[in-house]
Amino acid sequence: MPSYTIRELDECISRSPGGDPAWVQIAPLQQRPVKPPAFLLGDLPAEITYAIFGETATGPVRCYRLRQVRLTVDGIVLAGEDALCTILVNHPDYHVAAIMREMQDVLGNLPIRRVEGRAVMLTGPGSHIYGHWLVDMLPRLFVLAQCGHDLAALTFVVSARLPAFCFQFLHLLGISEDQLIRHDDRGELLEVEELLLPTNLRRGSQIHPLMHQAVQFMCERMQRAPPSAGSAARRRLFISRRGGEPSRTPTNRVAIEAIAAAAGYEIVSPETLAIPEQIALFASATQVIGEYGSGLHSSVFSPPGTVVMALRGTSHHPGFIQSGLGQVFRQPTGFVFSPTPIGAVDQVFTVSEDSFRLGLRCAGLLAQRAAEAA
């Protein structure tokens, strides 16, 4: 098998003769200050403040066009002897390098399936996770439309192992089964004649301002009313992760949920609801609190002024996407921290009940202020 060089996507394009492949750009790179969290409670190491405020770049927002390329794990693009990396589709160089090391002994023996014509890459790291699907993958449909593409005329490469909710979302957005190319990315290489590669609207923890329009676009295609101030039924939600991935686990989850319930919050598990019911649930909220994770990211369907509070460890993982969403959707976002090792991915922690109660008080006061201003 060829020895692949990890190369930046834009560098690969600059080396291509005749300016092909190319891209269409709808928004340039921009730098902006990070809006401070509404409140920070609990232990907070300096490294976390750097993580919150250090990422300032968003964009550029583009749709790339590449010809005669192959797709492997996580939608990583192989162009000749280059494995392409770009933060714009959540393919940082270290992730691409790790996948290429993992696949080096089998890549040359995989069967190649040919895709004639044009196809869109709608997969990537974490695409099987609800929050990544909602924040990373689905906004690419908006980018495509803004670049002048008719979604009904396109085919989409998706992972063959996507969970059911991904296909439910696509169906609601008007993407039919016969438009999908299900790629077994560990069992075959997909050779695409012309690949469209729309970029994410997320760059690290920063969310591009176009995300607001992207959610409106999705709501309209799903025939749902876009969230607006004053439209909520003033529900206060505690998003439970009891049925979620066990990688981040509070030891006192039951006690914390009991405190929330006693304070009048509804304990909900969104994954037990159909997608339209989940959207309606968040559209009715004025406060959304819970453990940091995918469930909180559905606040994109909540009105401006909705207060979000996340419970999490002090590890770098899983980042501060929720703060980025709060900045774009004008949703005050606060955090209650519990000590965990700075580099840990799998985390077990205990939430301070006193800090949690204070967080509820802060969230309530912020929600009251938002209601008075509406």
Secondary structure as the mmCIF struct_conf table of DSSP 4:
data_model
#
loop_
_struct_conf.conf_type_id
_struct_conf.id
_struct_conf.beg_label_comp_id
_struct_conf.beg_label_asym_id
_struct_conf.beg_label_seq_id
_struct_conf.end_label_comp_id
_struct_conf.end_label_asym_id
_struct_conf.end_label_seq_id
HELX_LH_PP_P HELX_LH_PP_P1 TYR A 4 TYR A 4
STRN STRN1 THR A 5 GLU A 8
HELX_RH_AL_P HELX_RH_AL_P1 LEU A 9 SER A 14
TURN_TY1_P TURN_TY1_P1 ARG A 15 ARG A 15
BEND BEND1 SER A 16 SER A 16
HELX_RH_3T_P HELX_RH_3T_P1 PRO A 17 GLY A 19
BEND BEND2 PRO A 21 PRO A 21
STRN STRN2 ALA A 22 ALA A 27
STRN STRN3 GLN A 30 GLN A 31
HELX_LH_PP_P HELX_LH_PP_P2 PRO A 33 PRO A 37
BEND BEND3 ALA A 38 ALA A 38
STRN STRN4 PHE A 39 GLY A 42
HELX_RH_AL_P HELX_RH_AL_P2 ALA A 46 GLY A 54
STRN STRN5 ALA A 57 THR A 58
STRN STRN6 VAL A 61 LEU A 71
HELX_RH_3T_P HELX_RH_3T_P2 VAL A 73 GLY A 75
STRN STRN7 VAL A 77 ALA A 79
TURN_TY1_P TURN_TY1_P2 GLY A 80 GLU A 81
STRN STRN8 ASP A 82 CYS A 85
STRN STRN9 THR A 86 THR A 86
HELX_RH_3T_P HELX_RH_3T_P3 ILE A 87 VAL A 89
TURN_TY1_P TURN_TY1_P3 ASN A 90 ASN A 90
STRN STRN10 HIS A 91 HIS A 91
HELX_RH_AL_P HELX_RH_AL_P3 ASP A 93 MET A 103
TURN_TY1_P TURN_TY1_P4 GLN A 104 VAL A 106
HELX_RH_3T_P HELX_RH_3T_P4 LEU A 107 ASN A 109
BEND BEND4 LEU A 110 LEU A 110
STRN STRN11 ILE A 112 MET A 121
TURN_TY1_P TURN_TY1_P5 PRO A 125 HIS A 128
BEND BEND5 ILE A 129 ILE A 129
HELX_RH_AL_P HELX_RH_AL_P4 TYR A 130 HIS A 132
HELX_RH_PI_P HELX_RH_PI_P1 TRP A 133 MET A 137
TURN_TY1_P TURN_TY1_P6 LEU A 138 LEU A 138
HELX_RH_AL_P HELX_RH_AL_P5 PRO A 139 GLN A 146
TURN_TY1_P TURN_TY1_P7 CYS A 147 GLY A 148
HELX_RH_3T_P HELX_RH_3T_P5 LEU A 151 ALA A 153
STRN STRN12 PHE A 156 SER A 159
TURN_TY1_P TURN_TY1_P8 ALA A 160 ARG A 161
HELX_RH_AL_P HELX_RH_AL_P6 ALA A 164 LEU A 172
TURN_TY1_P TURN_TY1_P9 LEU A 173 GLY A 174
HELX_RH_3T_P HELX_RH_3T_P6 GLU A 177 GLN A 179
STRN STRN13 LEU A 180 HIS A 183
TURN_TY1_P TURN_TY1_P10 ASP A 185 GLY A 187
STRN STRN14 LEU A 189 PRO A 198
HELX_LH_PP_P HELX_LH_PP_P3 THR A 199 ASN A 200
BEND BEND6 LEU A 201 LEU A 201
STRN STRN15 ARG A 202 ARG A 203
TURN_TY1_P TURN_TY1_P11 GLY A 204 SER A 205
STRN STRN16 GLN A 206 ILE A 207
TURN_TY1_P TURN_TY1_P12 PRO A 209 PRO A 209
HELX_RH_AL_P HELX_RH_AL_P7 LEU A 210 ARG A 221
TURN_TY1_P TURN_TY1_P13 MET A 222 GLN A 223
HELX_LH_PP_P HELX_LH_PP_P4 ALA A 225 PRO A 227
TURN_TY1_P TURN_TY1_P14 ALA A 229 GLY A 230
STRN STRN17 ARG A 235 ILE A 239
TURN_TY1_P TURN_TY1_P15 ARG A 242 GLY A 243
BEND BEND7 GLY A 244 GLY A 244
TURN_TY1_P TURN_TY1_P16 PRO A 246 SER A 247
STRN STRN18 ARG A 248 PRO A 250
TURN_TY1_P TURN_TY1_P17 THR A 251 ASN A 252
HELX_RH_AL_P HELX_RH_AL_P8 ARG A 253 ALA A 262
TURN_TY1_P TURN_TY1_P18 ALA A 263 GLY A 264
STRN STRN19 GLU A 266 VAL A 268
HELX_RH_3T_P HELX_RH_3T_P7 PRO A 270 THR A 272
BEND BEND8 LEU A 273 LEU A 273
HELX_RH_AL_P HELX_RH_AL_P9 ILE A 275 ALA A 283
TURN_TY1_P TURN_TY1_P19 SER A 284 SER A 284
STRN STRN20 ALA A 285 GLU A 291
BEND BEND9 TYR A 292 GLY A 293
HELX_RH_AL_P HELX_RH_AL_P10 SER A 294 HIS A 297
HELX_RH_3T_P HELX_RH_3T_P8 SER A 298 PHE A 301
BEND BEND10 SER A 302 SER A 302
HELX_LH_PP_P HELX_LH_PP_P5 PRO A 303 PRO A 303
TURN_TY1_P TURN_TY1_P20 PRO A 304 GLY A 305
STRN STRN21 VAL A 307 GLY A 313
BEND BEND11 THR A 314 HIS A 316
TURN_TY1_P TURN_TY1_P21 HIS A 317 PRO A 318
HELX_RH_AL_P HELX_RH_AL_P11 ILE A 321 PHE A 329
TURN_TY1_P TURN_TY1_P22 ARG A 330 ARG A 330
STRN STRN22 THR A 333 SER A 338
TURN_TY1_P TURN_TY1_P23 ILE A 342 GLY A 343
BEND BEND12 VAL A 345 ASP A 346
STRN STRN23 GLN A 347 PHE A 349
HELX_RH_AL_P HELX_RH_AL_P12 GLU A 353 ALA A 373
#
